[in-house]
Amino acid sequence: MKTAFIGIDLQNDFIKKDGALPVPNAENIVNNVNNLIAKAINTKHDLLLTCDLHDNDDEEFNIFPPHCIAESEGAFFITDLKGIALHYATSFSKSTHDIFDEKNGNSNFKEYLYNNKITTCIVFGVATDICVKAAVLGILKRGMQVILVEDACAGLDKTDEAIGEMVEEGAVLTSTEAICI
């Protein structure tokens, strides 16, 4: 059994209040995110970070305002992340909500999980009701256990509904404190 910590879309445009698509209360999860990252590093668990990345004319901008445009400040991981995290982590870019979506042009994330024999994923990040939910459901669909760190997630507007769906599908809820003991 092998565990991976998975941080979803911890980028300026989502986390910062002045980002292009700020997730309400996302700045409040940064300390918990850093504690989870420190735990992953200190216990030598895999640390995976997803990165939402778009071209200027991405079709997603018909639904959401332009955000996380390649090479923009908003697309970069938040500077508040523990400095070592970006050197320790393996990152995976995506242009859709779902890291498992083949439209992302790669299947590296799925292959990484399988090739490294990951059986349990500790998931946190933004947005709970969109990208976090898609990742959690995708991981569960592939037969792995998911532990969702609720106080290290922030959502847009259907957070409770999304958490209910993830739990119904098999995700286990926990807190940062419970993971970091």
C-alpha positions as CSV (number, residue, x, y, z in Angstrom):
1,M,0.0,0.0,0.0
2,K,1.3,3.4,-1.0
3,T,-0.1,6.8,-0.3
4,A,0.0,10.0,-2.4
5,F,-0.9,13.5,-1.3
6,I,-2.6,15.3,-4.1
7,G,-3.0,19.1,-4.2
8,I,-5.6,20.3,-6.7
9,D,-5.1,23.6,-8.6
10,L,-3.3,25.6,-5.9
11,Q,-2.8,28.5,-8.2
12,N,-2.9,32.3,-7.9
13,D,-6.1,32.8,-10.0
14,F,-8.0,30.5,-7.7
15,I,-6.5,31.1,-4.2
16,K,-5.7,34.8,-4.2
17,K,-8.7,37.2,-3.6
18,D,-7.6,39.3,-6.6
19,G,-7.2,36.2,-8.8
20,A,-9.1,36.0,-12.1
21,L,-11.5,33.3,-10.7
22,P,-11.1,33.5,-6.9
23,V,-12.6,30.6,-4.9
24,P,-14.3,32.0,-1.8
25,N,-12.3,31.4,1.4
26,A,-9.5,29.7,-0.5
27,E,-6.9,31.9,1.2
28,N,-8.0,30.4,4.5
29,I,-6.9,26.9,3.5
30,V,-3.2,27.8,2.8
31,N,-1.9,27.0,6.3
32,N,-3.6,23.6,6.2
33,V,-2.3,23.0,2.7
34,N,1.2,23.8,3.9
35,N,0.9,21.4,6.8
36,L,-0.2,18.6,4.5
37,I,2.7,19.3,2.1
38,A,5.1,19.3,5.1
39,K,3.6,15.9,6.2
40,A,4.0,14.5,2.7
41,I,7.6,15.6,2.5
42,N,8.6,14.6,6.0
43,T,7.1,11.1,5.6
44,K,8.5,10.7,2.1
45,H,5.1,10.2,0.5
46,D,4.5,11.1,-3.1
47,L,3.2,14.7,-3.5
48,L,1.3,15.4,-6.7
49,L,0.1,18.8,-7.8
50,T,-2.4,19.5,-10.5
51,C,-2.2,22.7,-12.5
52,D,-5.1,24.2,-14.5
53,L,-3.6,25.7,-17.7
54,H,-5.3,27.3,-20.6
55,D,-4.6,29.1,-23.9
56,N,-5.9,32.6,-24.5
57,D,-8.9,31.3,-26.5
58,D,-9.8,28.3,-24.5
59,E,-13.5,27.2,-24.9
60,E,-13.8,27.0,-21.1
61,F,-13.9,30.8,-21.1
62,N,-17.4,30.6,-22.5
63,I,-18.4,29.3,-19.0
64,F,-15.9,30.8,-16.7
65,P,-13.9,34.1,-16.9
66,P,-10.4,33.7,-18.4
67,H,-8.1,32.2,-15.8
68,C,-4.8,30.3,-15.4
69,I,-3.6,31.4,-18.9
70,A,-0.3,29.8,-19.7
71,E,2.7,31.8,-18.5
72,S,0.5,34.3,-16.6
73,E,1.0,35.1,-13.0
74,G,-2.4,33.6,-12.3
75,A,-1.4,30.2,-13.6
76,F,1.6,29.9,-11.2
77,F,1.3,28.0,-8.0
78,I,0.7,30.3,-5.0
79,T,3.9,31.7,-3.5
80,D,2.6,30.7,-0.1
81,L,3.3,27.0,-0.7
82,K,6.2,25.7,1.2
83,G,9.2,26.5,-1.0
84,I,10.5,22.9,-1.0
85,A,7.1,21.7,-2.3
86,L,7.7,22.7,-5.9
87,H,11.0,20.9,-6.0
88,Y,9.7,17.8,-4.2
89,A,6.3,17.6,-6.0
90,T,5.4,16.1,-9.4
91,S,3.1,18.4,-11.2
92,F,0.5,17.6,-13.9
93,S,-1.1,20.2,-16.1
94,K,-4.7,20.0,-17.4
95,S,-6.9,22.2,-19.5
96,T,-10.2,20.7,-18.3
97,H,-11.8,20.2,-14.9
98,D,-10.9,16.6,-14.8
99,I,-7.3,15.5,-14.5
100,F,-8.3,12.2,-16.0
101,D,-9.9,13.7,-19.1
102,E,-8.1,12.5,-22.2
103,K,-8.6,16.0,-23.7
104,N,-5.7,17.1,-21.5
105,G,-3.4,15.5,-24.0
106,N,-1.8,13.1,-21.7
107,S,-2.5,10.2,-19.4
108,N,0.5,10.8,-17.2
109,F,-1.5,11.4,-14.0
110,K,-3.3,8.0,-14.3
111,E,-0.1,6.3,-15.3
112,Y,1.8,7.8,-12.4
113,L,-0.8,6.5,-9.9
114,Y,-0.7,3.0,-11.5
115,N,3.1,2.8,-12.1
116,N,3.8,3.9,-8.5
117,K,1.3,1.5,-7.1
118,I,-0.7,4.3,-5.3
119,T,-3.6,2.8,-3.3
120,T,-4.6,5.7,-1.1
121,C,-4.9,9.4,-2.2
122,I,-5.1,12.2,0.3
123,V,-6.8,15.0,-1.6
124,F,-7.0,18.7,-1.0
125,G,-7.3,22.0,-2.9
126,V,-9.8,23.9,-5.0
127,A,-12.5,24.0,-6.1
128,T,-14.2,21.4,-4.1
129,D,-17.3,21.3,-6.3
130,I,-15.5,21.2,-9.6
131,C,-11.9,20.1,-10.0
132,V,-11.5,18.4,-6.6
133,K,-14.7,16.5,-7.1
134,A,-13.6,15.4,-10.6
135,A,-10.3,14.2,-9.3
136,V,-11.8,12.4,-6.3
137,L,-14.4,10.6,-8.4
138,G,-11.8,9.7,-11.0
139,I,-9.5,8.2,-8.4
140,L,-12.4,6.2,-6.8
141,K,-13.5,5.0,-10.2
142,R,-10.0,3.5,-10.6
143,G,-10.3,1.5,-7.4
144,M,-8.1,3.6,-5.1
145,Q,-9.1,4.9,-1.7
146,V,-9.6,8.6,-1.3
147,I,-9.2,10.6,1.9
148,L,-10.6,14.1,1.4
149,V,-9.2,16.7,3.7
150,E,-12.2,18.9,4.1
151,D,-10.6,21.8,5.9
152,A,-7.9,22.0,3.2
153,C,-10.5,22.5,0.4
154,A,-12.5,25.4,-0.7
155,G,-15.4,25.5,-3.2
156,L,-17.4,27.9,-5.3
157,D,-21.0,27.3,-4.6
158,K,-22.1,23.7,-4.4
159,T,-19.6,22.5,-1.9
160,D,-21.9,20.5,0.4
161,E,-23.6,18.8,-2.5
162,A,-20.2,17.9,-4.0
163,I,-18.9,16.5,-0.7
164,G,-22.0,14.5,-0.2
165,E,-21.6,13.0,-3.7
166,M,-17.9,12.1,-3.1
167,V,-18.7,10.5,0.3
168,E,-21.5,8.6,-1.3
169,E,-19.1,7.2,-3.9
170,G,-16.6,6.1,-1.2
171,A,-14.4,9.1,-0.2
172,V,-13.6,9.4,3.5
173,L,-13.6,12.8,5.1
174,T,-10.9,14.0,7.5
175,S,-9.2,17.0,8.8
176,T,-5.6,18.4,8.4
177,E,-5.1,17.8,12.1
178,A,-6.0,14.1,11.8
179,I,-3.6,13.6,8.9
180,C,-0.7,15.6,10.5
181,I,-0.7,13.9,14.0
